Amino acid sequence: DNIYVFDTNFTADLTIIEEGNELLERLRRVLTGKKMLGPDHMETALPMITSCSPGWVTYCEKNYADLIPNVSSCKSPQQMAGSLIKHFWSKRHGYEPANVISISVMPCVAKKQEA
C-alpha cells in the first residue's frame, strides 16, 4: 500500500483558469450572442461569482437564491484535486480509480459538504 500527499495549490490555479474561461464565455454570449465553449444551456448571468468556497455557495443558496445563476459552474480546488487524482493520476500511475481514495485535510469546516 502506497500513500501519496498532494496539495490544492495547482488545482486552485486550475479553478481560477476555468472560472476565467467561463467568465469570458459568458461575456462573449451576452455581448455577441455567439457560443464558442461550453454547453448550449450555459448560464450567462453577470456578474459571475466564484464557486470555490462551499460555505459561500451554501450561504448564497440559502439567503440569496436569486443569485444562484451568477455562481460559477466550476469545481472548487478540492473537487478538482479529487477528480484529477481519481481519474488522471491513478491511471497514469497504474492504479484502478476504484481503488484510489482521496482524503482532504482542510482548515475550512464547510469543505466537508463537498465530500
MIRO-494570 format. One record per residue: residue number from 1; residue in three letters; y, z, x of N, C-alpha, C in turn. Coordinates in nm, 4 decimals. Atoms other than C-alpha are relative to their C-alpha. Layout:
N
<rec zaro="NUM" lumpa="ALA" n_c2="Y" n_c3="Z" n_c1="X" ca_c2="Y" ca_c3="Z" ca_c1="X" c_c2="Y" c_c3="Z" c_c1="X"/>
...
***
This chain:
115
<rec zaro="1" lumpa="ASP" n_c2="-0.1188" n_c3="0.0000" n_c1="0.0839" ca_c2="0.0000" ca_c3="0.0000" ca_c1="0.0000" c_c2="0.1250" c_c3="0.0000" c_c1="0.0883"/>
<rec zaro="2" lumpa="ASN" n_c2="-0.1244" n_c3="0.0115" n_c1="-0.0760" ca_c2="0.3392" ca_c3="-0.1005" ca_c1="0.1329" c_c2="0.1178" c_c3="0.0448" c_c1="-0.0847"/>
<rec zaro="3" lumpa="ILE" n_c2="-0.1235" n_c3="-0.0409" n_c1="0.0666" ca_c2="0.6802" ca_c3="0.0402" ca_c1="0.0484" c_c2="0.1144" c_c3="-0.0732" c_c1="0.0681"/>
<rec zaro="4" lumpa="TYR" n_c2="-0.1170" n_c3="0.0705" n_c1="-0.0503" ca_c2="0.9969" ca_c3="-0.1654" ca_c1="0.0884" c_c2="0.1229" c_c3="0.0598" c_c1="-0.0665"/>
<rec zaro="5" lumpa="VAL" n_c2="-0.1245" n_c3="-0.0550" n_c1="0.0539" ca_c2="1.3542" ca_c3="-0.0489" ca_c1="0.0392" c_c2="0.1052" c_c3="-0.1105" c_c1="0.0005"/>
<rec zaro="6" lumpa="PHE" n_c2="-0.1065" n_c3="0.0993" n_c1="0.0152" ca_c2="1.6304" ca_c3="-0.2771" ca_c1="-0.0888" c_c2="0.1253" c_c3="0.0716" c_c1="-0.0495"/>
<rec zaro="7" lumpa="ASP" n_c2="-0.1206" n_c3="-0.0539" n_c1="0.0637" ca_c2="1.9914" ca_c3="-0.2127" ca_c1="-0.1826" c_c2="0.0572" c_c3="-0.1064" c_c1="-0.0930"/>
<rec zaro="8" lumpa="THR" n_c2="-0.0540" n_c3="0.0934" n_c1="0.0990" ca_c2="2.2014" ca_c3="-0.3749" ca_c1="-0.4514" c_c2="0.1295" c_c3="-0.0674" c_c1="0.0456"/>
<rec zaro="9" lumpa="ASN" n_c2="-0.1223" n_c3="0.0669" n_c1="-0.0463" ca_c2="2.4894" ca_c3="-0.4960" ca_c1="-0.2318" c_c2="-0.0078" c_c3="-0.1512" c_c1="-0.0176"/>
<rec zaro="10" lumpa="PHE" n_c2="0.0167" n_c3="0.1448" n_c1="0.0122" ca_c2="2.3523" ca_c3="-0.8500" ca_c1="-0.2220" c_c2="0.0042" c_c3="-0.0430" c_c1="-0.1459"/>
<rec zaro="11" lumpa="THR" n_c2="0.0026" n_c3="0.0400" n_c1="0.1407" ca_c2="2.2828" ca_c3="-0.8598" ca_c1="-0.5948" c_c2="0.1322" c_c3="0.0301" c_c1="-0.0696"/>
<rec zaro="12" lumpa="ALA" n_c2="-0.1357" n_c3="-0.0202" n_c1="0.0529" ca_c2="2.6281" ca_c3="-0.7145" ca_c1="-0.6655" c_c2="0.0834" c_c3="-0.1243" c_c1="0.0281"/>
<rec zaro="13" lumpa="ASP" n_c2="-0.0697" n_c3="0.1245" n_c1="-0.0319" ca_c2="2.7648" ca_c3="-1.0203" ca_c1="-0.4863" c_c2="-0.0466" c_c3="-0.1138" c_c1="-0.0908"/>
<rec zaro="14" lumpa="LEU" n_c2="0.0511" n_c3="0.1030" n_c1="0.0907" ca_c2="2.5370" ca_c3="-1.2430" ca_c1="-0.6945" c_c2="0.0596" c_c3="0.0146" c_c1="-0.1404"/>
<rec zaro="15" lumpa="THR" n_c2="-0.0597" n_c3="-0.0241" n_c1="0.1312" ca_c2="2.6689" ca_c3="-1.0801" ca_c1="-1.0120" c_c2="0.1437" c_c3="-0.0502" c_c1="-0.0031"/>
<rec zaro="16" lumpa="ILE" n_c2="-0.1397" n_c3="0.0464" n_c1="-0.0063" ca_c2="3.0275" ca_c3="-1.1491" ca_c1="-0.9036" c_c2="0.0052" c_c3="-0.1528" c_c1="-0.0026"/>
<rec zaro="17" lumpa="ILE" n_c2="0.0026" n_c3="0.1470" n_c1="-0.0027" ca_c2="2.9422" ca_c3="-1.5128" ca_c1="-0.8272" c_c2="-0.0348" c_c3="-0.0551" c_c1="-0.1385"/>
<rec zaro="18" lumpa="GLU" n_c2="0.0413" n_c3="0.0466" n_c1="0.1326" ca_c2="2.7641" ca_c3="-1.5575" ca_c1="-1.1609" c_c2="0.1096" c_c3="0.0234" c_c1="-0.1042"/>
<rec zaro="19" lumpa="GLU" n_c2="-0.1087" n_c3="-0.0260" n_c1="0.0948" ca_c2="3.0472" ca_c3="-1.3924" ca_c1="-1.3546" c_c2="0.1162" c_c3="-0.0959" c_c1="0.0243"/>
<rec zaro="20" lumpa="GLY" n_c2="-0.1047" n_c3="0.0974" n_c1="-0.0305" ca_c2="3.2954" ca_c3="-1.6172" ca_c1="-1.1735" c_c2="-0.0332" c_c3="-0.1376" c_c1="-0.0571"/>
<rec zaro="21" lumpa="ASN" n_c2="0.0428" n_c3="0.1286" n_c1="0.0568" ca_c2="3.0930" ca_c3="-1.9252" ca_c1="-1.2710" c_c2="0.0079" c_c3="0.0003" c_c1="-0.1521"/>
<rec zaro="22" lumpa="GLU" n_c2="-0.0071" n_c3="-0.0091" n_c1="0.1459" ca_c2="3.0691" ca_c3="-1.8032" ca_c1="-1.6289" c_c2="0.1451" c_c3="-0.0068" c_c1="-0.0475"/>
<rec zaro="23" lumpa="LEU" n_c2="-0.1415" n_c3="0.0043" n_c1="0.0372" ca_c2="3.4450" ca_c3="-1.7459" ca_c1="-1.6449" c_c2="0.0542" c_c3="-0.1422" c_c1="0.0115"/>
<rec zaro="24" lumpa="LEU" n_c2="-0.0469" n_c3="0.1377" n_c1="-0.0163" ca_c2="3.5153" ca_c3="-2.0939" ca_c1="-1.5062" c_c2="-0.0527" c_c3="-0.0904" c_c1="-0.1107"/>
<rec zaro="25" lumpa="GLU" n_c2="0.0565" n_c3="0.0819" n_c1="0.1082" ca_c2="3.2794" ca_c3="-2.2466" ca_c1="-1.7635" c_c2="0.0656" c_c3="0.0328" c_c1="-0.1337"/>
<rec zaro="26" lumpa="ARG" n_c2="-0.0701" n_c3="-0.0357" n_c1="0.1247" ca_c2="3.4420" ca_c3="-2.0505" ca_c1="-2.0472" c_c2="0.1377" c_c3="-0.0652" c_c1="-0.0035"/>
<rec zaro="27" lumpa="LEU" n_c2="-0.1333" n_c3="0.0619" n_c1="-0.0064" ca_c2="3.7850" ca_c3="-2.1689" ca_c1="-1.9333" c_c2="-0.0096" c_c3="-0.1513" c_c1="-0.0188"/>
<rec zaro="28" lumpa="ARG" n_c2="0.0182" n_c3="0.1447" n_c1="0.0129" ca_c2="3.6601" ca_c3="-2.5282" ca_c1="-1.8993" c_c2="-0.0227" c_c3="-0.0378" c_c1="-0.1449"/>
<rec zaro="29" lumpa="ARG" n_c2="0.0317" n_c3="0.0324" n_c1="0.1399" ca_c2="3.5191" ca_c3="-2.5249" ca_c1="-2.2514" c_c2="0.1200" c_c3="0.0222" c_c1="-0.0922"/>
<rec zaro="30" lumpa="VAL" n_c2="-0.1165" n_c3="-0.0285" n_c1="0.0843" ca_c2="3.8314" ca_c3="-2.3669" ca_c1="-2.4015" c_c2="0.1107" c_c3="-0.1030" c_c1="0.0234"/>
<rec zaro="31" lumpa="LEU" n_c2="-0.1127" n_c3="0.0871" n_c1="-0.0334" ca_c2="4.0802" ca_c3="-2.5906" ca_c1="-2.2186" c_c2="-0.0303" c_c3="-0.1485" c_c1="-0.0165"/>
<rec zaro="32" lumpa="THR" n_c2="0.0317" n_c3="0.1430" n_c1="0.0065" ca_c2="3.8935" ca_c3="-2.9238" ca_c1="-2.2201" c_c2="-0.0995" c_c3="-0.0352" c_c1="-0.1093"/>
<rec zaro="33" lumpa="GLY" n_c2="0.1021" n_c3="0.0267" n_c1="0.1007" ca_c2="3.6196" ca_c3="-2.8858" ca_c1="-2.4803" c_c2="-0.1267" c_c3="-0.0592" c_c1="0.0580"/>
<rec zaro="34" lumpa="LYS" n_c2="0.1165" n_c3="0.0596" n_c1="-0.0649" ca_c2="3.3680" ca_c3="-3.0127" ca_c1="-2.2239" c_c2="-0.0920" c_c3="0.1068" c_c1="0.0569"/>
<rec zaro="35" lumpa="LYS" n_c2="0.1017" n_c3="-0.0907" n_c1="-0.0528" ca_c2="3.0448" ca_c3="-2.8419" ca_c1="-2.1245" c_c2="-0.0530" c_c3="-0.0561" c_c1="0.1311"/>
<rec zaro="36" lumpa="MET" n_c2="0.0627" n_c3="0.0405" n_c1="-0.1255" ca_c2="2.9227" ca_c3="-2.8534" ca_c1="-1.7645" c_c2="-0.1240" c_c3="0.0830" c_c1="0.0289"/>
<rec zaro="37" lumpa="LEU" n_c2="0.1082" n_c3="-0.0917" n_c1="-0.0336" ca_c2="2.6966" ca_c3="-2.5493" ca_c1="-1.7303" c_c2="-0.0389" c_c3="0.0815" c_c1="-0.1213"/>
<rec zaro="38" lumpa="GLY" n_c2="0.0395" n_c3="-0.0972" n_c1="0.1010" ca_c2="2.5017" ca_c3="-2.3108" ca_c1="-1.9467" c_c2="-0.0432" c_c3="-0.0611" c_c1="-0.1313"/>
<rec zaro="39" lumpa="PRO" n_c2="0.0490" n_c3="0.0462" n_c1="0.1303" ca_c2="2.3635" ca_c3="-2.3323" ca_c1="-2.2979" c_c2="0.1143" c_c3="-0.0473" c_c1="-0.0891"/>
<rec zaro="40" lumpa="ASP" n_c2="-0.1014" n_c3="0.0503" n_c1="0.0937" ca_c2="2.5448" ca_c3="-2.5113" ca_c1="-2.5791" c_c2="0.0680" c_c3="0.1121" c_c1="-0.0768"/>
<rec zaro="41" lumpa="HIS" n_c2="-0.0523" n_c3="-0.1102" n_c1="0.0797" ca_c2="2.5920" ca_c3="-2.1816" ca_c1="-2.7634" c_c2="0.0719" c_c3="0.1062" c_c1="0.0846"/>
<rec zaro="42" lumpa="MET" n_c2="-0.0638" n_c3="-0.0967" n_c1="-0.0896" ca_c2="2.7585" ca_c3="-2.0098" ca_c1="-2.4646" c_c2="0.1315" c_c3="0.0514" c_c1="-0.0596"/>
<rec zaro="43" lumpa="GLU" n_c2="-0.1206" n_c3="-0.0642" n_c1="0.0502" ca_c2="3.0313" ca_c3="-1.7646" ca_c1="-2.5615" c_c2="0.1220" c_c3="-0.0530" c_c1="0.0763"/>
<rec zaro="44" lumpa="THR" n_c2="-0.1226" n_c3="0.0467" n_c1="-0.0654" ca_c2="3.3882" ca_c3="-1.8799" ca_c1="-2.4903" c_c2="0.1163" c_c3="0.0966" c_c1="-0.0194"/>
<rec zaro="45" lumpa="ALA" n_c2="-0.1071" n_c3="-0.0973" n_c1="0.0240" ca_c2="3.5854" ca_c3="-1.5670" ca_c1="-2.5854" c_c2="0.0677" c_c3="0.0391" c_c1="0.1313"/>
<rec zaro="46" lumpa="LEU" n_c2="-0.0807" n_c3="-0.0414" n_c1="-0.1155" ca_c2="3.8643" ca_c3="-1.4766" ca_c1="-2.3442" c_c2="0.0888" c_c3="0.1156" c_c1="-0.0414"/>
<rec zaro="47" lumpa="PRO" n_c2="0.0437" n_c3="-0.0070" n_c1="-0.1385" ca_c2="3.9437" ca_c3="-1.2631" ca_c1="-2.1587" c_c2="-0.1461" c_c3="0.0420" c_c1="0.0078"/>
<rec zaro="48" lumpa="MET" n_c2="0.1385" n_c3="-0.0392" n_c1="-0.0211" ca_c2="3.5942" ca_c3="-1.2250" ca_c1="-2.0224" c_c2="-0.0014" c_c3="0.1361" c_c1="0.0696"/>
<rec zaro="49" lumpa="ILE" n_c2="0.0099" n_c3="-0.1362" n_c1="-0.0530" ca_c2="3.4953" ca_c3="-0.8658" ca_c1="-1.9446" c_c2="-0.1333" c_c3="0.0144" c_c1="0.0724"/>
<rec zaro="50" lumpa="THR" n_c2="0.1226" n_c3="-0.0156" n_c1="-0.0786" ca_c2="3.2399" ca_c3="-0.7678" ca_c1="-1.6810" c_c2="-0.1090" c_c3="0.0744" c_c1="-0.0779"/>
<rec zaro="51" lumpa="SER" n_c2="0.1152" n_c3="-0.0651" n_c1="0.0632" ca_c2="2.8929" ca_c3="-0.6593" ca_c1="-1.7872" c_c2="-0.0814" c_c3="0.0786" c_c1="0.1018"/>
<rec zaro="52" lumpa="CYS" n_c2="0.0800" n_c3="-0.0608" n_c1="-0.1072" ca_c2="2.7890" ca_c3="-0.4927" ca_c1="-1.4606" c_c2="-0.0239" c_c3="0.1496" c_c1="-0.0193"/>
<rec zaro="53" lumpa="SER" n_c2="0.0195" n_c3="-0.1424" n_c1="0.0245" ca_c2="2.8132" ca_c3="-0.1379" ca_c1="-1.5978" c_c2="-0.0642" c_c3="0.0218" c_c1="-0.1362"/>
<rec zaro="54" lumpa="PRO" n_c2="0.0627" n_c3="-0.0243" n_c1="0.1304" ca_c2="2.5633" ca_c3="-0.0398" ca_c1="-1.8677" c_c2="0.0754" c_c3="0.1049" c_c1="-0.0815"/>
<rec zaro="55" lumpa="GLY" n_c2="-0.0807" n_c3="-0.0984" n_c1="0.0716" ca_c2="2.7862" ca_c3="0.2574" ca_c1="-1.9528" c_c2="0.1147" c_c3="-0.0662" c_c1="-0.0742"/>
<rec zaro="56" lumpa="TRP" n_c2="-0.1118" n_c3="0.0718" n_c1="0.0622" ca_c2="3.0794" ca_c3="0.0251" ca_c1="-2.0220" c_c2="-0.0504" c_c3="-0.0865" c_c1="-0.1152"/>
<rec zaro="57" lumpa="VAL" n_c2="0.0530" n_c3="0.0866" n_c1="0.1053" ca_c2="2.8645" ca_c3="-0.2177" ca_c1="-2.2233" c_c2="-0.0357" c_c3="0.0824" c_c1="-0.1238"/>
<rec zaro="58" lumpa="THR" n_c2="0.0342" n_c3="-0.0877" n_c1="0.1128" ca_c2="2.7296" ca_c3="0.0668" ca_c1="-2.4407" c_c2="0.1256" c_c3="0.0511" c_c1="-0.0692"/>
<rec zaro="59" lumpa="TYR" n_c2="-0.1274" n_c3="-0.0467" n_c1="0.0560" ca_c2="3.0827" ca_c3="0.2054" ca_c1="-2.4880" c_c2="0.0636" c_c3="-0.1101" c_c1="-0.0837"/>
<rec zaro="60" lumpa="CYS" n_c2="-0.0573" n_c3="0.1132" n_c1="0.0722" ca_c2="3.2034" ca_c3="-0.1386" ca_c1="-2.5915" c_c2="-0.0764" c_c3="-0.0257" c_c1="-0.1293"/>
<rec zaro="61" lumpa="GLU" n_c2="0.0822" n_c3="0.0246" n_c1="0.1190" ca_c2="2.9116" ca_c3="-0.1886" ca_c1="-2.8320" c_c2="0.0252" c_c3="0.1036" c_c1="-0.1085"/>
<rec zaro="62" lumpa="LYS" n_c2="-0.0169" n_c3="-0.1079" n_c1="0.0976" ca_c2="2.9701" ca_c3="0.1486" ca_c1="-2.9988" c_c2="0.1421" c_c3="0.0131" c_c1="-0.0521"/>
<rec zaro="63" lumpa="ASN" n_c2="-0.1383" n_c3="-0.0268" n_c1="0.0374" ca_c2="3.3501" ca_c3="0.1571" ca_c1="-3.0053" c_c2="0.0873" c_c3="-0.1235" c_c1="-0.0200"/>
<rec zaro="64" lumpa="TYR" n_c2="-0.0805" n_c3="0.1214" n_c1="0.0093" ca_c2="3.4785" ca_c3="-0.1995" ca_c1="-2.9766" c_c2="-0.0898" c_c3="-0.1209" c_c1="-0.0220"/>
<rec zaro="65" lumpa="ALA" n_c2="0.0965" n_c3="0.1069" n_c1="0.0269" ca_c2="3.2144" ca_c3="-0.4234" ca_c1="-3.1320" c_c2="0.0658" c_c3="-0.1374" c_c1="-0.0065"/>
<rec zaro="66" lumpa="ASP" n_c2="-0.0700" n_c3="0.1282" n_c1="0.0076" ca_c2="3.4778" ca_c3="-0.6922" ca_c1="-3.1821" c_c2="0.0196" c_c3="-0.0637" c_c1="0.1380"/>
<rec zaro="67" lumpa="LEU" n_c2="-0.0146" n_c3="0.0533" n_c1="-0.1356" ca_c2="3.4954" ca_c3="-0.7309" ca_c1="-2.8005" c_c2="-0.1319" c_c3="-0.0469" c_c1="0.0611"/>
<rec zaro="68" lumpa="ILE" n_c2="0.1301" n_c3="0.0387" n_c1="-0.0543" ca_c2="3.1230" ca_c3="-0.7982" ca_c1="-2.7540" c_c2="-0.0021" c_c3="-0.1475" c_c1="0.0426"/>
<rec zaro="69" lumpa="PRO" n_c2="-0.0008" n_c3="0.1395" n_c1="-0.0458" ca_c2="3.1826" ca_c3="-1.1774" ca_c1="-2.7413" c_c2="0.0718" c_c3="-0.0196" c_c1="0.1343"/>
<rec zaro="70" lumpa="ASN" n_c2="-0.0732" n_c3="0.0101" n_c1="-0.1267" ca_c2="3.4143" ca_c3="-1.1139" ca_c1="-2.4442" c_c2="-0.0816" c_c3="0.0483" c_c1="0.1198"/>
<rec zaro="71" lumpa="VAL" n_c2="0.0805" n_c3="-0.0562" n_c1="-0.1084" ca_c2="3.1457" ca_c3="-0.9345" ca_c1="-2.2415" c_c2="-0.0848" c_c3="-0.1101" c_c1="0.0631"/>
<rec zaro="72" lumpa="SER" n_c2="0.0768" n_c3="0.0990" n_c1="-0.0750" ca_c2="2.9852" ca_c3="-1.1484" ca_c1="-1.9721" c_c2="-0.1483" c_c3="0.0094" c_c1="-0.0348"/>
<rec zaro="73" lumpa="SER" n_c2="0.1438" n_c3="0.0025" n_c1="0.0262" ca_c2="2.6258" ca_c3="-1.2542" ca_c1="-2.0258" c_c2="-0.0812" c_c3="0.0257" c_c1="0.1271"/>
<rec zaro="74" lumpa="CYS" n_c2="0.0685" n_c3="-0.0182" n_c1="-0.1277" ca_c2="2.5421" ca_c3="-1.1886" ca_c1="-1.6575" c_c2="-0.0744" c_c3="0.1332" c_c1="0.0062"/>
<rec zaro="75" lumpa="LYS" n_c2="0.0740" n_c3="-0.1233" n_c1="-0.0246" ca_c2="2.2875" ca_c3="-0.9324" ca_c1="-1.5499" c_c2="0.0807" c_c3="0.0899" c_c1="0.0929"/>
<rec zaro="76" lumpa="SER" n_c2="-0.0626" n_c3="-0.0952" n_c1="-0.0918" ca_c2="2.4032" ca_c3="-0.6188" ca_c1="-1.3731" c_c2="-0.0651" c_c3="-0.0156" c_c1="0.1373"/>
<rec zaro="77" lumpa="PRO" n_c2="0.0630" n_c3="0.0059" n_c1="-0.1321" ca_c2="2.3373" ca_c3="-0.5869" ca_c1="-0.9980" c_c2="-0.1405" c_c3="0.0610" c_c1="0.0018"/>
<rec zaro="78" lumpa="GLN" n_c2="0.1326" n_c3="-0.0624" n_c1="0.0042" ca_c2="2.0443" ca_c3="-0.3552" ca_c1="-1.0719" c_c2="-0.1007" c_c3="-0.0925" c_c1="-0.0686"/>
<rec zaro="79" lumpa="GLN" n_c2="0.0898" n_c3="0.0921" n_c1="0.0695" ca_c2="1.8929" ca_c3="-0.6016" ca_c1="-1.3197" c_c2="-0.0309" c_c3="-0.1222" c_c1="0.0862"/>
<rec zaro="80" lumpa="MET" n_c2="0.0230" n_c3="0.1140" n_c1="-0.0887" ca_c2="1.9405" ca_c3="-0.8884" ca_c1="-1.0743" c_c2="-0.0949" c_c3="0.0368" c_c1="0.1131"/>
<rec zaro="81" lumpa="ALA" n_c2="0.0885" n_c3="-0.0436" n_c1="-0.1079" ca_c2="1.7747" ca_c3="-0.6889" ca_c1="-0.7967" c_c2="-0.1438" c_c3="0.0065" c_c1="-0.0490"/>
<rec zaro="82" lumpa="GLY" n_c2="0.1349" n_c3="-0.0099" n_c1="0.0555" ca_c2="1.4744" ca_c3="-0.6114" ca_c1="-1.0155" c_c2="-0.0620" c_c3="-0.1363" c_c1="-0.0234"/>
<rec zaro="83" lumpa="SER" n_c2="0.0490" n_c3="0.1342" n_c1="0.0276" ca_c2="1.4420" ca_c3="-0.9730" ca_c1="-1.1201" c_c2="-0.0340" c_c3="-0.0751" c_c1="0.1283"/>
<rec zaro="84" lumpa="LEU" n_c2="0.0262" n_c3="0.0674" n_c1="-0.1280" ca_c2="1.4702" ca_c3="-1.1070" ca_c1="-0.7642" c_c2="-0.1215" c_c3="0.0578" c_c1="0.0716"/>
<rec zaro="85" lumpa="ILE" n_c2="0.1146" n_c3="-0.0644" n_c1="-0.0648" ca_c2="1.2220" ca_c3="-0.8526" ca_c1="-0.6300" c_c2="-0.1302" c_c3="-0.0421" c_c1="-0.0680"/>
<rec zaro="86" lumpa="LYS" n_c2="0.1209" n_c3="0.0278" n_c1="0.0776" ca_c2="0.9717" ca_c3="-0.9177" ca_c1="-0.9063" c_c2="-0.0403" c_c3="-0.1476" c_c1="0.0048"/>
<rec zaro="87" lumpa="HIS" n_c2="0.0340" n_c3="0.1412" n_c1="0.0178" ca_c2="0.9945" ca_c3="-1.2957" ca_c1="-0.9289" c_c2="0.0217" c_c3="-0.0882" c_c1="0.1225"/>
<rec zaro="88" lumpa="PHE" n_c2="-0.0218" n_c3="0.0815" n_c1="-0.1190" ca_c2="1.1200" ca_c3="-1.4267" ca_c1="-0.5935" c_c2="-0.0634" c_c3="0.0638" c_c1="0.1225"/>
<rec zaro="89" lumpa="TRP" n_c2="0.0487" n_c3="-0.0684" n_c1="-0.1202" ca_c2="1.0492" ca_c3="-1.1731" ca_c1="-0.3223" c_c2="-0.1514" c_c3="0.0171" c_c1="-0.0016"/>
<rec zaro="90" lumpa="SER" n_c2="0.1439" n_c3="-0.0261" n_c1="0.0071" ca_c2="0.6988" ca_c3="-1.0873" ca_c1="-0.4458" c_c2="-0.0808" c_c3="-0.1255" c_c1="0.0303"/>
<rec zaro="91" lumpa="LYS" n_c2="0.0736" n_c3="0.1249" n_c1="-0.0241" ca_c2="0.5846" ca_c3="-1.4497" ca_c1="-0.4481" c_c2="0.0159" c_c3="-0.0457" c_c1="0.1443"/>
<rec zaro="92" lumpa="ARG" n_c2="-0.0261" n_c3="0.0424" n_c1="-0.1381" ca_c2="0.7442" ca_c3="-1.5209" ca_c1="-0.1120" c_c2="-0.0835" c_c3="0.0805" c_c1="0.1001"/>
<rec zaro="93" lumpa="HIS" n_c2="0.0764" n_c3="-0.0869" n_c1="-0.0903" ca_c2="0.5525" ca_c3="-1.2301" ca_c1="0.0430" c_c2="-0.1459" c_c3="0.0167" c_c1="-0.0428"/>
<rec zaro="94" lumpa="GLY" n_c2="0.1409" n_c3="0.0025" n_c1="0.0364" ca_c2="0.2210" ca_c3="-1.2963" ca_c1="-0.1299" c_c2="-0.0457" c_c3="0.1099" c_c1="-0.0936"/>
<rec zaro="95" lumpa="TYR" n_c2="0.0368" n_c3="-0.1037" n_c1="0.0966" ca_c2="0.2288" ca_c3="-1.0229" ca_c1="-0.3938" c_c2="0.0046" c_c3="-0.0581" c_c1="-0.1411"/>
<rec zaro="96" lumpa="GLU" n_c2="-0.0027" n_c3="0.0373" n_c1="0.1407" ca_c2="0.1434" ca_c3="-1.0744" ca_c1="-0.7568" c_c2="0.1151" c_c3="0.0756" c_c1="-0.0669"/>
<rec zaro="97" lumpa="PRO" n_c2="-0.1115" n_c3="-0.0698" n_c1="0.0661" ca_c2="0.4586" ca_c3="-0.9983" ca_c1="-0.9616" c_c2="-0.0451" c_c3="0.1168" c_c1="-0.0877"/>
<rec zaro="98" lumpa="ALA" n_c2="0.0501" n_c3="-0.1075" n_c1="0.0867" ca_c2="0.2482" ca_c3="-0.7875" ca_c1="-1.1992" c_c2="-0.0331" c_c3="0.1268" c_c1="0.0784"/>
<rec zaro="99" lumpa="ASN" n_c2="0.0336" n_c3="-0.1150" n_c1="-0.0833" ca_c2="0.1597" ca_c3="-0.5599" ca_c1="-0.9067" c_c2="0.1197" c_c3="0.0574" c_c1="0.0747"/>
<rec zaro="100" lumpa="VAL" n_c2="-0.1215" n_c3="-0.0467" n_c1="-0.0679" ca_c2="0.5183" ca_c3="-0.5106" ca_c1="-0.7883" c_c2="0.0779" c_c3="0.0910" c_c1="-0.0940"/>
<rec zaro="101" lumpa="ILE" n_c2="-0.0788" n_c3="-0.0964" n_c1="0.0779" ca_c2="0.7104" ca_c3="-0.2075" ca_c1="-0.9107" c_c2="0.1334" c_c3="0.0189" c_c1="0.0698"/>
<rec zaro="102" lumpa="SER" n_c2="-0.1349" n_c3="-0.0190" n_c1="-0.0531" ca_c2="1.0841" ca_c3="-0.1820" ca_c1="-0.8630" c_c2="0.0559" c_c3="0.1290" c_c1="-0.0577"/>
<rec zaro="103" lumpa="ILE" n_c2="-0.0562" n_c3="-0.1291" n_c1="0.0415" ca_c2="1.2355" ca_c3="0.1674" ca_c1="-0.8751" c_c2="0.1413" c_c3="0.0089" c_c1="0.0545"/>
<rec zaro="104" lumpa="SER" n_c2="-0.1398" n_c3="-0.0113" n_c1="-0.0427" ca_c2="1.6095" ca_c3="0.2273" ca_c1="-0.8620" c_c2="0.0425" c_c3="0.1454" c_c1="0.0075"/>
<rec zaro="105" lumpa="VAL" n_c2="-0.0624" n_c3="-0.1311" n_c1="-0.0140" ca_c2="1.7830" ca_c3="0.5367" ca_c1="-0.7339" c_c2="0.1498" c_c3="-0.0276" c_c1="0.0021"/>
<rec zaro="106" lumpa="MET" n_c2="-0.1407" n_c3="0.0359" n_c1="0.0174" ca_c2="2.1403" ca_c3="0.5091" ca_c1="-0.8580" c_c2="0.0820" c_c3="0.1244" c_c1="-0.0358"/>
<rec zaro="107" lumpa="PRO" n_c2="-0.0826" n_c3="-0.1166" n_c1="0.0288" ca_c2="2.4324" ca_c3="0.7516" ca_c1="-0.8881" c_c2="0.0465" c_c3="0.0078" c_c1="-0.1462"/>
<rec zaro="108" lumpa="CYS" n_c2="-0.0490" n_c3="0.0034" n_c1="0.1385" ca_c2="2.5155" ca_c3="0.6493" ca_c1="-1.2478" c_c2="-0.1152" c_c3="0.0214" c_c1="-0.0970"/>
<rec zaro="109" lumpa="VAL" n_c2="0.1097" n_c3="-0.0297" n_c1="0.0933" ca_c2="2.3007" ca_c3="0.8030" ca_c1="-1.5209" c_c2="-0.0143" c_c3="-0.1070" c_c1="-0.1061"/>
<rec zaro="110" lumpa="ALA" n_c2="0.0094" n_c3="0.1062" n_c1="0.0999" ca_c2="2.3807" ca_c3="0.5106" ca_c1="-1.7510" c_c2="-0.0939" c_c3="-0.1104" c_c1="0.0448"/>
<rec zaro="111" lumpa="LYS" n_c2="0.0889" n_c3="0.1042" n_c1="-0.0510" ca_c2="2.1672" ca_c3="0.2873" ca_c1="-1.5276" c_c2="-0.1406" c_c3="0.0110" c_c1="-0.0606"/>
<rec zaro="112" lumpa="LYS" n_c2="0.1338" n_c3="-0.0131" n_c1="0.0569" ca_c2="1.8537" ca_c3="0.4320" ca_c1="-1.6880" c_c2="-0.0135" c_c3="-0.0779" c_c1="-0.1305"/>
<rec zaro="113" lumpa="GLN" n_c2="0.0052" n_c3="0.0822" n_c1="0.1201" ca_c2="1.9474" ca_c3="0.2333" ca_c1="-2.0003" c_c2="-0.0523" c_c3="-0.1399" c_c1="0.0302"/>
<rec zaro="114" lumpa="GLU" n_c2="0.0442" n_c3="0.1333" n_c1="-0.0383" ca_c2="1.8591" ca_c3="-0.0793" ca_c1="-1.8052" c_c2="-0.1488" c_c3="-0.0068" c_c1="0.0325"/>
<rec zaro="115" lumpa="ALA" n_c2="0.1411" n_c3="-0.0041" n_c1="-0.0407" ca_c2="1.5030" ca_c3="0.0312" ca_c1="-1.7284" c_c2="-0.0876" c_c3="-0.0728" c_c1="-0.0990"/>
***
